[in-house]
Amino acid sequence: MLSCRRLLVGVAPRAPPAAHRPLLRRRRMASSEPTRAFQLRLNPLTGDSEWLVVDEAECAPAPTQHSSHPLAATSYLDMLNDAARNRAYRHAIEATVADPTSRVLDIGAGTGLLSMMAARALAAVGGEGRGDVSACESYLPMGKLARRVLRANGMQNQVKVFHKRSDELRVGVDLDSRADILVSEILDSELLGEGLIPTLQHAHDMLLVKNPKTVPYRATTYGVLVESMSLWKMHDLHSNEANADDGVWLTPSRTENILSVKLQQHAMQCNALADEIRLLSEPFKVFEFDFWKRPDSHRETNIEIRETNIEIKATSDGHVHAIISWWVLQLDSTGSVFYSTAPRLVRQSSGVDVPKCANGMKDWCDHWKQCVWFIQGTGAPAMKDQTLSLRASHNQTSISYHLNMCDEGSTVSPKNDHLALLPEKVALYGDKGWRSAMISVIRNAMSERSSPTCIVADDSVFLALVVSSLLPSSKVIAMFPGLRDKGFNYLRAVVDANNLSMDRINVIGKKASSLTMNDLKHKKVNLIAGEPFYHGSEGMLPWQNLRFWNERTLLDPLLSEDALVVPCKGILRFCAMSLPDLWRSRCSLKDVEGFDHLVVNDTLGACGDLPGEQQGPCLPYYVWQCGYSKIEFAHDGICHGFTLWIDWVLDEKNSVVISTGPESRYWKQGV
């Protein structure tokens, strides 16, 4: 058990004030007008959102409220704390910028770190006043922060900053001439997800000289076949439902893929599963992407661009449950500076020579993870020394795999009744203990009710089926505020397999505030149920699922006097924890490769060495993936922060509790 503090949150009283999470987007105004940003405020307790117009000057952070700044929830701070990344880029840029007349373009400049490295390298070869550096950063708040960093380092006259997308830059208007050198860091965990290919295509067509120098020089993606029961549980819901044997089928036979993980690579800290993963092959090369030449355009549409077939020899008997992939950057043209996102289990176990980071091992970081591609169903059987055929393909933004034809279902476009959920949600829906708890509470709550009217107030398709199955004479109203028609189409596809009829389930597509007695045919509600789960809000902080509390409050006039609410209570818990890896990635910055970054700490939500009583922001993390962590202090130690979560009390006897704390892998916690 965790030693923790708790705050009791009832579900019956009125809801707390709404919390807002901002998102900024930039709009280019006429040249005579000030630059504007549109700030999206999301209210997690109601699901409502609105765009507010914010002048450029108002994007500057308040000095004591950095946790509310939109950049505090991004991965910029983690990237700047990645010493191996910064060092590798510095070495490569210093080796590449050798001509004093070089014109350097930095796409996706962030705080301007790479631009300053290029400007310093130019000065070192006598290029000050002869060459130039241009930085392109389309995200307005980050572009403004880059200007502050440049001023703090006295380099505001050495780097020109453009608040534009790179495909909005024009030679002869913004740039004096085409650039000789491109430096960029527009990579995500999958490599392609931030638009690397179209960005390079446009840059080579419109912004760069023929045969430019680039940093990075090349990127190579690798993969390995693995067996892992933990990963299997994250996607094979049908088999786990069969093991649960409770009569509720989210994935009935012959429609097993109607609810599944999204057919894509999923970013994950695979080192956290090192003891639960068995390698079934040596690492294999998948694709190479050369930054120094224009990517080919095989098709005009965003369909498959390139495909390759790979023959892989199995190193052990087993079942291939997933492909774990990563990438390696060769940052310089001579092949002396590398950066790798390979998982530790591959670096330690493989006999294959895969390029590694410069200067050895790198620290844990959260901005680049490994990626997991799930093999559908029970996986692909493999025997030692057997040759398996893998087909890999990529479009402009993603890479996909097909192994030995067992993934052919992934080539079929999803139908309207298909639901795609996160791997953690699929694993939860297959968890026998969780399913049993939810079913028993609903059964016990309504055992003596006849013809009850029940509302599923969230997006739980599981509870919609459970309530309908357990209460044959009930009328079930599914709110589905996030799923809406998708939820209706899905239920219609699976009701027959669950021996139900859609005549008893009404998906209303209304907000709780709009529901009236006319919608209920003038019958009072006997049960309100939720997990709680709101589709699309999985990345939010745990207490933002108190939206269920708000929904329950709005529905109060429609409830019978003895109405039951499941869950009936929420307990907000917090626990002091030792999180050295996460702390290191979020700690305040001073010098980054010789450049002063003190000015960014407030805006990016840094922790440690903060003035006065400032604190870092509370951010959502899967704590189990946050490197080393210690959740029970048996001895003296260092407290790096507090982890917060909610325990949901399902029944009025307080006998059934679902904890979303750090010992669970299904939910994010606040840190």
C-alpha positions in Angstrom: 0.0 0.0 0.0 1.1 3.6 -0.7 1.6 5.9 2.2 -0.4 9.0 1.0 -2.6 11.8 2.0 -6.2 12.1 0.7 -8.9 14.7 0.0 -12.4 13.4 -0.1 -14.5 14.4 -3.1 -18.2 13.6 -3.0 -20.2 13.0 -6.1 -23.5 14.4 -4.7 -22.6 18.1 -4.0 -22.3 20.8 -6.6 -19.3 20.7 -8.9 -16.1 22.8 -8.3 -15.1 25.8 -10.4 -14.1 25.0 -14.0 -10.4 24.6 -14.9 -9.1 25.7 -18.2 -6.2 24.4 -20.2 -5.0 26.7 -23.0 -3.8 26.0 -26.5 -2.5 28.7 -28.8 -2.6 28.9 -32.5 -1.2 31.8 -34.6 -3.0 33.7 -37.3 -1.1 35.9 -39.7 -2.7 39.4 -39.8 -2.3 42.1 -42.4 1.2 43.7 -42.2 -0.1 46.8 -40.5 -1.9 44.9 -37.7 -0.3 43.3 -34.7 0.4 39.6 -34.8 -2.5 37.7 -33.1 -2.8 34.3 -31.5 -6.0 32.3 -30.9 -6.0 30.7 -27.5 -8.2 27.6 -27.0 -9.5 27.3 -23.5 -10.8 23.8 -22.7 -13.1 23.2 -19.7 -12.6 19.6 -18.8 -15.6 19.6 -16.4 -18.1 20.5 -19.2 -16.2 19.5 -22.4 -16.8 23.0 -23.7 -14.1 25.0 -25.5 -13.8 28.5 -26.9 -11.3 30.4 -29.0 -10.1 33.7 -27.6 -8.1 36.3 -29.6 -4.9 37.2 -27.8 -2.5 40.0 -28.9 1.1 39.1 -29.4 2.1 41.1 -26.4 -0.3 39.1 -24.2 1.5 35.9 -25.0 4.3 36.8 -22.7 4.2 34.7 -19.5 3.2 36.1 -16.1 6.3 35.8 -14.0 4.7 33.9 -11.1 2.2 31.8 -13.1 4.3 29.8 -15.5 2.3 26.6 -14.8 -0.6 28.1 -16.8 1.5 29.0 -19.8 0.8 26.7 -22.8 4.5 26.0 -23.2 4.7 24.5 -19.7 2.8 21.4 -20.9 5.1 20.8 -23.9 8.3 18.7 -24.2 10.6 21.7 -25.0 12.1 21.7 -21.5 12.7 17.9 -21.6 14.6 18.4 -25.0 16.7 21.2 -23.6 17.7 18.9 -20.6 18.7 16.1 -23.0 22.5 16.7 -22.8 23.3 13.9 -25.3 21.0 15.5 -27.9 22.4 19.0 -27.4 26.0 17.8 -27.4 25.5 15.7 -30.6 24.0 18.7 -32.4 26.8 21.0 -31.3 29.5 18.6 -32.5 27.8 18.2 -35.9 27.1 21.8 -36.4 30.7 22.8 -35.6 31.9 20.2 -38.1 29.5 21.3 -40.8 29.8 25.1 -40.7 33.2 25.5 -42.2 32.6 28.1 -44.9 32.5 31.7 -43.5 30.0 32.7 -46.2 27.5 30.0 -45.3 23.8 30.8 -45.1 22.2 28.7 -42.5 18.4 27.9 -42.1 17.1 26.5 -38.9 13.6 25.0 -39.3 11.6 24.4 -36.1 14.0 26.6 -34.2 12.4 26.3 -30.7 14.4 28.5 -28.3 17.0 29.1 -31.0 19.6 26.8 -29.5 20.7 25.3 -32.9 20.6 28.7 -34.5 23.0 30.1 -31.9 25.2 27.1 -32.3 25.4 27.8 -36.0 26.0 31.6 -35.5 28.8 30.7 -33.0 30.3 28.3 -35.5 30.2 30.9 -38.2 32.0 33.4 -36.0 34.7 30.8 -35.2 35.5 30.5 -38.9 35.5 34.2 -39.6 32.0 34.4 -40.9 30.6 37.1 -38.7 29.2 39.8 -41.1 29.7 37.5 -44.1 27.4 34.5 -43.5 24.0 34.6 -41.8 21.6 32.5 -39.8 17.8 32.4 -40.2 15.5 30.7 -37.7 12.0 29.6 -38.6 9.5 29.0 -35.7 5.8 28.9 -36.5 4.5 28.6 -33.0 4.1 32.1 -31.8 4.7 31.7 -28.1 7.9 29.7 -28.8 9.1 32.2 -31.4 8.7 35.0 -28.8 10.6 33.0 -26.3 13.4 32.4 -28.9 13.8 36.2 -29.2 14.2 36.5 -25.5 16.8 33.8 -25.4 18.7 35.5 -28.3 18.7 38.8 -26.4 19.9 37.2 -23.2 22.9 35.8 -25.1 23.5 39.0 -27.1 22.8 37.3 -30.4 19.6 39.1 -31.5 21.5 40.7 -34.4 23.2 37.4 -35.5 20.0 35.3 -35.9 16.9 36.4 -37.8 13.7 34.9 -36.4 10.6 34.3 -38.6 7.2 33.5 -37.0 6.2 31.5 -40.0 5.9 27.9 -41.2 8.8 27.0 -43.4 6.6 26.6 -46.4 5.5 30.3 -45.9 9.1 31.5 -46.3 10.0 33.1 -49.6 13.5 33.6 -51.0 13.9 37.2 -52.0 11.3 38.3 -49.5 12.2 36.7 -46.2 15.5 35.1 -47.1 18.1 37.0 -49.2 19.1 33.8 -51.0 18.8 30.0 -50.7 20.5 28.5 -47.7 23.7 26.4 -48.0 23.1 24.6 -44.7 19.9 23.3 -43.1 19.8 22.5 -39.4 16.5 21.1 -38.0 15.0 19.1 -35.3 11.4 18.3 -36.4 11.3 14.7 -35.2 8.9 12.8 -33.0 9.2 9.3 -31.5 8.2 7.7 -34.8 10.5 10.1 -36.7 7.9 11.3 -39.3 5.0 12.5 -37.3 6.0 16.2 -37.2 6.0 16.4 -41.0 9.7 15.7 -41.7 9.1 14.5 -45.3 6.9 17.4 -46.6 9.1 19.9 -44.8 12.3 18.5 -46.5 10.6 18.4 -49.8 9.6 22.0 -49.7 12.9 23.1 -48.3 14.9 21.4 -51.1 12.5 22.8 -53.7 12.3 26.4 -52.5 14.7 27.3 -49.8 18.0 25.3 -50.2 20.8 25.3 -52.8 21.5 22.2 -54.8 23.4 19.6 -52.7 23.2 21.5 -49.4 24.8 20.4 -46.1 22.4 19.3 -43.4 22.3 18.6 -39.7 21.1 15.8 -39.3 22.6 14.1 -42.3 20.6 10.9 -42.2 18.1 9.1 -40.0 17.6 5.3 -40.0 14.7 3.4 -38.4 15.3 0.0 -36.8 13.0 -2.6 -35.4 13.0 -5.8 -33.4 10.4 -8.6 -32.9 9.4 -9.1 -29.3 7.2 -11.4 -27.2 5.5 -9.7 -24.2 2.4 -10.6 -22.3 2.2 -7.0 -21.1 2.1 -5.7 -24.7 -0.3 -8.5 -25.7 -2.8 -7.4 -23.1 -2.7 -3.9 -24.6 -4.3 -5.0 -27.9 -5.8 -8.5 -27.8 -9.1 -7.6 -26.1 -11.0 -10.5 -27.6 -8.7 -13.1 -26.0 -8.8 -11.3 -22.6 -12.6 -11.1 -22.7 -12.7 -14.8 -23.3 -10.6 -15.3 -20.2 -12.8 -13.0 -18.2 -15.9 -15.2 -19.1 -18.4 -12.7 -17.8 -20.8 -12.7 -20.7 -20.1 -9.1 -21.9 -18.5 -8.9 -25.3 -17.0 -5.7 -26.5 -15.3 -7.7 -29.3 -17.7 -10.5 -30.3 -16.5 -13.4 -32.4 -16.2 -12.6 -36.1 -16.0 -8.9 -35.3 -12.9 -9.0 -33.0 -11.4 -5.9 -34.5 -14.5 -3.7 -34.0 -12.9 -2.2 -30.9 -9.1 -2.1 -31.1 -6.0 0.0 -30.6 -5.5 2.4 -33.4 -3.5 0.9 -36.3 -0.4 3.0 -35.8 2.9 3.0 -33.9 2.4 3.9 -30.3 5.1 5.9 -28.4 6.1 4.1 -25.2 8.9 4.0 -22.7 9.9 0.4 -23.5 12.7 0.4 -20.9 10.0 0.3 -18.2 9.0 -3.1 -19.6 12.5 -4.5 -20.0 11.8 -7.4 -17.6 8.6 -8.3 -19.4 9.9 -8.3 -23.0 11.7 -11.2 -24.7 13.6 -10.5 -28.0 12.7 -12.9 -30.8 15.1 -11.4 -33.4 18.1 -9.3 -33.8 17.5 -5.6 -34.6 16.9 -5.0 -38.3 17.1 -1.9 -40.4 13.8 -0.6 -41.8 14.1 2.7 -43.7 16.8 5.3 -44.3 16.0 9.0 -44.7 18.7 11.3 -46.1 18.2 14.9 -45.1 20.8 16.1 -47.6 18.7 15.2 -50.6 15.0 15.7 -51.5 12.7 12.9 -50.4 11.1 11.2 -53.4 7.4 11.9 -54.2 6.0 8.7 -55.4 2.4 9.9 -55.1 0.7 13.2 -54.7 -1.7 12.0 -52.0 -0.8 11.0 -48.5 -0.9 7.2 -49.2 2.1 4.8 -49.2 5.2 6.5 -50.4 7.7 3.7 -50.0 7.6 0.0 -49.2 10.2 -2.6 -48.3 10.2 -6.3 -47.6 12.5 -7.6 -44.9 13.5 -11.2 -44.2 14.0 -11.7 -40.4 15.4 -14.8 -38.8 13.8 -15.7 -35.4 16.4 -16.1 -32.6 14.0 -18.0 -30.3 10.7 -19.9 -30.2 7.8 -17.7 -29.2 4.9 -15.5 -30.3 5.6 -12.2 -31.9 3.2 -9.8 -30.0 4.7 -6.6 -31.3 7.5 -4.8 -33.2 9.5 -2.3 -31.1 11.0 0.4 -33.3 13.4 3.3 -32.8 15.6 5.5 -34.9 19.3 6.6 -35.1 20.4 10.0 -36.3 23.7 10.4 -38.1 24.2 14.1 -37.5 27.3 14.7 -39.6 28.3 13.7 -43.1 31.5 11.8 -41.9 29.5 9.4 -39.7 31.2 10.3 -36.4 28.3 11.9 -34.5 25.2 9.8 -33.7 22.1 9.9 -31.5 19.9 6.9 -30.8 16.5 6.3 -29.2 17.2 2.5 -29.0 15.8 0.9 -25.9 18.2 -0.3 -23.3 17.2 -3.9 -23.7 18.4 -3.8 -27.3 21.6 -2.0 -26.5 22.5 -4.6 -23.9 21.2 -7.8 -25.5 21.9 -7.4 -29.2 25.0 -8.7 -30.9 24.3 -6.5 -33.9 26.4 -3.4 -34.3 23.8 -0.6 -34.1 25.1 3.0 -34.0 24.9 4.5 -30.5 24.9 8.0 -29.0 28.0 10.1 -29.0 29.9 9.7 -25.7 28.1 6.5 -24.7 24.8 6.2 -22.8 22.2 8.9 -22.6 19.9 9.9 -19.7 16.3 9.0 -19.6 14.2 11.5 -21.5 10.5 11.8 -22.3 10.4 13.8 -25.5 11.5 10.8 -27.6 10.4 7.3 -26.7 10.4 4.0 -28.6 7.4 3.0 -30.7 5.3 -0.2 -30.5 3.4 -1.7 -33.4 1.0 -4.4 -32.2 0.6 -7.6 -34.1 -3.1 -8.3 -34.2 -4.8 -11.2 -32.3 -2.7 -13.6 -30.4 0.4 -12.7 -32.3 2.5 -14.5 -34.9 4.1 -17.9 -33.9 7.8 -18.1 -34.5 10.3 -20.9 -34.3 14.0 -20.5 -33.8 15.9 -20.0 -37.1 12.6 -19.6 -38.9 12.6 -16.8 -41.5 9.7 -14.3 -41.1 8.6 -11.9 -43.8 7.9 -8.3 -42.8 6.5 -5.7 -45.1 7.2 -2.1 -44.0 5.7 1.0 -45.6 5.5 4.6 -44.8 3.5 7.6 -46.0 4.4 11.3 -45.3 3.8 11.0 -41.5 3.8 7.4 -40.3 5.3 3.9 -40.7 3.3 0.7 -40.7 4.1 -3.0 -40.7 2.6 -6.3 -41.9 4.1 -9.5 -40.6 3.6 -12.8 -42.5 0.1 -11.8 -43.6 -1.2 -12.0 -40.0 -1.8 -8.2 -40.1 -3.8 -8.2 -43.3 -6.8 -6.9 -41.4 -4.8 -3.7 -40.9 -5.0 -3.0 -44.6 -8.8 -2.7 -44.4 -10.1 0.8 -43.8 -12.0 1.1 -40.5 -15.8 1.1 -40.8 -18.2 3.5 -39.2 -18.8 1.1 -36.3 -15.1 0.7 -35.5 -13.8 2.2 -32.2 -10.1 2.9 -31.8 -8.9 3.4 -28.2 -5.5 3.8 -26.6 -3.6 0.6 -25.7 -4.0 1.4 -21.9 -7.8 1.6 -22.4 -7.9 -1.7 -24.3 -5.9 -3.3 -21.5 -8.3 -2.0 -18.9 -11.3 -3.3 -20.8 -9.7 -6.7 -20.8 -8.8 -6.7 -17.1 -10.8 -9.4 -15.4 -10.6 -7.8 -11.9 -11.8 -4.4 -13.1 -14.6 -5.9 -15.2 -15.7 -8.0 -12.2 -15.8 -5.0 -9.9 -17.9 -2.9 -12.3 -20.3 -5.7 -13.0 -20.8 -6.7 -9.3 -21.5 -3.1 -8.2 -24.1 -2.5 -10.9 -25.7 -5.9 -10.2 -25.9 -5.3 -6.5 -27.1 -1.7 -6.9 -30.1 -2.5 -9.0 -31.0 -6.0 -7.9 -34.3 -4.9 -6.3 -35.3 -2.4 -9.0 -37.9 -3.1 -11.6 -37.9 -1.4 -15.0 -35.3 1.2 -13.9 -34.2 4.1 -16.0 -30.4 4.3 -16.2 -28.0 6.9 -17.5 -24.4 6.2 -18.6 -23.1 9.7 -18.2 -19.7 9.3 -19.9 -18.3 7.5 -22.9 -18.2 4.0 -21.4 -19.5 1.5 -24.0 -18.7 -1.2 -21.5 -21.1 0.1 -18.9 -23.8 0.7 -21.6 -23.6 -3.0 -22.4 -23.3 -4.1 -18.7 -26.3 -2.1 -17.5 -28.4 -3.4 -20.4 -27.4 -7.0 -19.8 -27.9 -7.1 -16.1 -31.2 -5.2 -16.1 -33.3 -6.8 -18.9 -36.3 -4.5 -18.2 -34.3 -1.3 -17.9 -34.2 1.7 -20.2 -30.6 2.8 -20.8 -29.6 6.3 -21.9 -26.0 6.6 -23.1 -24.8 10.2 -23.1 -21.6 9.5 -25.1 -20.5 13.1 -25.0 -17.2 12.3 -26.9 -18.1 9.3 -28.9 -21.6 10.5 -30.1 -22.5 8.7 -33.4 -19.4 6.5 -33.2 -20.7 5.1 -29.9 -24.2 4.5 -31.4 -22.8 2.8 -34.5 -20.6 0.6 -32.3 -23.4 -0.5 -30.0 -25.6 -1.3 -32.9 -22.9 -3.6 -34.3 -22.4 -5.6 -31.0 -25.9 -5.7 -29.4 -26.9 -8.9 -31.1 -23.8 -10.8 -29.9 -24.7 -9.6 -26.3 -28.3 -10.8 -26.7 -29.6 -7.2 -26.5 -31.8 -4.9 -28.5 -31.1 -1.2 -29.5 -34.7 -0.6 -28.6 -33.6 -0.5 -24.9 -30.5 1.7 -25.5 -30.9 5.3 -26.4 -27.8 7.3 -27.5 -29.0 10.9 -27.1 -26.0 13.0 -28.2 -27.0 15.7 -25.8 -25.2 17.5 -23.0 -26.4 16.8 -19.5 -27.5 20.5 -19.2 -29.9 19.9 -22.2 -31.5 16.7 -21.0 -35.2 17.1 -20.0 -38.0 14.9 -18.6 -39.3 14.7 -22.2 -36.1 12.8 -23.2 -36.8 10.4 -20.4 -40.5 10.0 -21.2 -41.2 11.6 -17.9 -39.6 8.8 -15.9 -37.1 9.7 -13.1 -33.6 8.3 -13.3 -32.7 5.4 -10.9 -29.0 5.0 -11.7 -26.2 7.2 -13.0 -23.1 5.3 -13.9 -19.7 6.1 -15.3 -16.1 4.7 -15.2 -15.5 7.8 -15.5 -14.1 7.9 -19.0 -14.3 10.8 -21.6 -13.1 9.9 -25.0 -10.3 12.3 -26.2 -9.4 13.5 -22.7 -7.1 10.6 -21.8 -4.0 12.9 -21.7 -5.5 15.2 -19.1 -4.9 15.4 -15.4 -6.7 12.7 -13.4 -9.1 15.0 -11.4 -10.4 16.4 -14.7 -12.5 13.2 -14.8 -14.5 15.0 -12.1 -16.5 16.1 -15.1 -18.7 13.1 -14.0 -19.4 15.0 -10.8 -20.5 18.0 -12.8 -22.7 15.9 -15.1 -24.3 14.3 -12.0 -25.0 17.8 -10.6 -26.7 18.9 -13.8 -28.9 15.8 -13.9 -30.0 16.3 -10.3 -33.5 17.5 -11.1 -34.1 14.3 -13.1 -33.1 11.9 -10.4 -35.5 9.8 -8.2 -35.1 10.3 -4.5 -33.4 6.9 -4.1 -31.2 7.2 -7.2 -27.8 5.5 -7.1 -24.6 7.0 -8.4 -21.7 4.8 -9.5 -19.1 5.8 -8.6 -20.5 7.4 -5.5 -17.3 9.1 -4.3 -13.9 10.2 -5.5 -10.8 10.4 -3.2 -8.0 12.7 -4.4 -4.8 11.2 -3.1 -1.2 12.5 -3.2 2.1 10.9 -2.4 5.6 12.2 -2.0 7.9 10.3 -4.5 11.4 10.0 -5.6 11.5 10.6 -9.4 15.1 11.4 -10.2 14.8 10.7 -14.0 11.7 12.8 -14.4 13.1 15.5 -12.2 16.3 15.7 -14.3 14.3 16.1 -17.5 12.2 18.9 -16.0 14.8 20.7 -13.9 15.6 24.4 -14.4 18.1 25.4 -17.1 21.2 27.5 -16.8 23.8 26.9 -19.4 22.9 24.8 -22.4 26.0 24.1 -24.5 27.4 27.5 -23.6 24.2 29.5 -24.0 22.3 31.1 -21.2 18.7 29.7 -20.9 17.7 31.0 -17.5 15.0 33.1 -19.2 13.0 30.0 -20.3 12.6 28.4 -17.0 9.5 30.3 -16.0 7.7 29.9 -19.3 8.6 26.2 -19.8 7.5 25.3 -16.2 10.9 24.2 -14.9 11.3 22.7 -11.4 14.0 23.4 -8.8 15.9 26.6 -8.1 12.8 28.7 -8.6 12.5 32.1 -7.0 10.3 32.7 -3.9 7.5 30.2 -3.5 7.1 29.3 -7.2 6.4 25.7 -8.0 6.5 23.7 -11.2 3.2 22.9 -13.0 1.3 19.7 -12.4 1.5 17.6 -15.5 0.0 14.2 -16.5 2.4 11.2 -16.8 2.2 7.4 -16.7 4.4 7.3 -13.6 5.4 3.7 -14.3 7.1 4.9 -17.5 9.0 7.7 -15.8 12.4 6.0 -15.4 13.4 5.2 -11.9 10.7 5.9 -9.3 10.2 5.0 -5.7 6.7 5.2 -4.2 7.4 4.1 -0.6 10.0 5.7 1.6 11.4 2.9 3.7 14.5 5.0 4.4 15.5 8.7 4.1 15.6 9.9 0.5 15.1 12.8 -1.8 11.5 13.9 -2.5 11.4 15.2 -6.1 7.7 15.9 -6.1 4.2 14.7 -5.5 2.1 12.3 -7.5 -1.7 12.8 -7.5 -4.5 10.6 -8.5 -8.1 9.7 -7.8 -9.5 6.6 -6.1 -13.0 5.9 -7.3 -15.3 4.4 -4.6 -17.9 2.5 -6.5 -20.4 1.5 -3.8 -21.9 3.2 -0.8 -20.4 0.6 1.5 -16.9 1.7 0.4 -16.1 -1.9 -0.3 -15.2 -1.6 -4.0 -12.5 0.9 -4.9 -10.8 1.5 -8.2 -7.4 3.2 -7.8 -5.9 5.2 -10.7 -2.6 5.6 -8.8 1.0 4.9 -9.8 0.8 1.2 -9.1 -1.6 1.0 -12.1 -0.6 1.2 -15.8 -4.1 2.1 -17.1 -4.2 5.8 -16.1 -2.0 8.8 -16.0 -1.3 10.5 -12.8 -0.6 14.2 -12.1 3.0 14.9 -11.1 
